[in-house]
Amino acid sequence: MEFSDVINKRYSVRGYLDKEVEKEKLDYVLKAATIAPTGVNNQPFNVYVIDTKKNKDQLSEVYGAEWFVEAPLVLCVTAKKDEAWVRPWDGHNIYEIDATIVMDHIILAATDVGLGTCYIGAFKEDKARELLAIEDENEVPVLFTPLGYGNAEPRDTPRKAIDEFVTYI
């Protein structure tokens, strides 16, 4: 698929078929995570691949939408704050930026191989930590996505015109 097709085809899938994701497709998606750019290439992230059927109840506590647990897999990208690059002039840690870029690579790669996803940032962090068995305060769950074959049409999502958000200086 051409890149322009991938970015135009991707949408937030809020319904999934009960169909397993092939290992080759999962591997392709995970490989995309490894090549995502991060600050000074520190790669301060982990990707958790969660079997939905085995963890349905706990996943439902993390994020309550019914469609969240329809896909066979849910992925979570976490960031390791103590390994992320920090801007020396103001002390800003870019761990969330790094993790978001990783998730974006995952989601675009998934679209490229015909899989559906949906960015989930509105989750309960304490329940996520429990599910993922994360005790280290430096590792932070940043984003989740279901991963599977979509069974829902895209919602109407109007977009701003370019001149509404671009400023030329």
Secondary structure as UniProt FT lines:
FT   HELIX           3..9
FT   HELIX           23..34
FT   HELIX           39..41
FT   STRAND          45..51
FT   HELIX           52..62
FT   HELIX           66..69
FT   STRAND          73..80
FT   HELIX           81..83
FT   TURN            88..90
FT   HELIX           95..112
FT   TURN            113..114
FT   STRAND          116..117
FT   HELIX           125..132
FT   TURN            137..138
FT   STRAND          139..148
FT   HELIX           162..164
//
